Amino acid sequence: MMKHAEDILLRPYVTEKSNLEIAEGKYTFIVDTKATKTEIRMAAEKLFQVKVLSVNTVNYDGKEKRQGAHSGFTPSYKKAMVKIALDGKQASYLTKGKKETTNAKKIKTSIEEFGVSQ
């Protein structure tokens, strides 16, 4: 079953460290716990029209919390750090007739929807 890109990338993970890493082209997201790195890469490329270079993921287990006599667990989650290309160059290649053509697809060098500008 194919997942939608909106179901894979749940929300941005905004901290001081993640804001500093935006200058290096690294964006951090909370993602679906069952999502693979390939699915995360395709979802980020589809939603934000960027070229993803690498994806690193970390699984976090929920912590036990107490409030008086009641105890429970916070939810588990998965965090993904996505590194995007900052050069924004369009790909050029040679066709059969030895003509050089460029890819017409626009590649962005930042994710403006993230809420933080570089």
N, C-alpha and C positions, 0 to 999 in steps of 0.2 A: 504494500500500500504506500503510495507516494504522499509525503507530507508537504504541506504548503510552507513557503518561506516564512510567513508570518507566524506559523505554529512552531518553528524551530528557534528563531531569535525572539525571545520573550520580551526583554527590556535591556537597556544599557545599564552597566554597572559603573556608577559614578563615585569615585573616591579621589583623594588628592593624588595618589600614585597613578591612577588611570588617566587623570587629566594631564599629568606631566608626560605620560607616554604617548599622548596624541601627537606631539611634535615629531615623534619618531615614526608615526604612522601605525601605531598599535592601538586598537580599540577593544574594549572589554564589554562582553555581553553576558547576561544570564540566559542560558539556552535550555532546551528540552533535555531532560536527563537521559533519554534514549537516543539522542541525536549523535551521529558520527561526525568525524572531522570533515569528511567529504560533503555531507549534507549541510554542515555549517558554512563551508566555503561556497557552495552553490547558492545558499540562501542569502549570504552577504553580497555576492556578486549580482544576484537578481534584484534585491531590494535597493541597493545603493549605487549600482553601476560602477563598481570599482574593481580593480584587479587585485585579488587576494594572493599574497605570496606564501603565507603560512598560517596554520591554525594550531594553537596549543590549548588543551583543555585540562580542567581540574575538577574532580568530584568532591563535594563537601557533604559530610554526614550531618544530620541535625544534632543539635546539642540538647542535653537534658536541662530543662528549666523547671523551677519550682515557684509556686506562689502560695505560701502558707502550707496547708496539708496536701495540696494538689500538685501533682507533677506531670510533666508531659515533655514532648520533644518539639523543637523547632523543625521546620521542613528541611529536607535535604535538597540540594540544588547543584547544578553544573555550571561552571564559569568557563567561558571561551575567550581567549585573547587572539584577535584577528589582526595580522600585519598586512597592510595594503601597500601597493606600489606608489611611491611619491613622485616618480618622474613623469607620468602621464603621457608618455610617448605612444603614438599610434604604431601598430605593427606594420612593417613593410616587408614585402616578399616578391619574388620573381614568379611570373606566370609562365605558361608553356612557350609563349612567343617572346621570351626574354624581356618582357616589359615589367617594370617595377610598379607595383600597385600598393596602396596602403589600405588598411582596414578602416572602414567608414565608421566603426563603432566608437563613440566617445567614451573615454575613460576618465573618471574624476580622480583627483588626487587627495580628496578629503571627504569625510562624511558630515555634511552640514546638519543633517537631521539629528546628530548626536547631541547637539545643544552647546558645544564648545567649539570656538574657532581657534585656529592655530595662531 
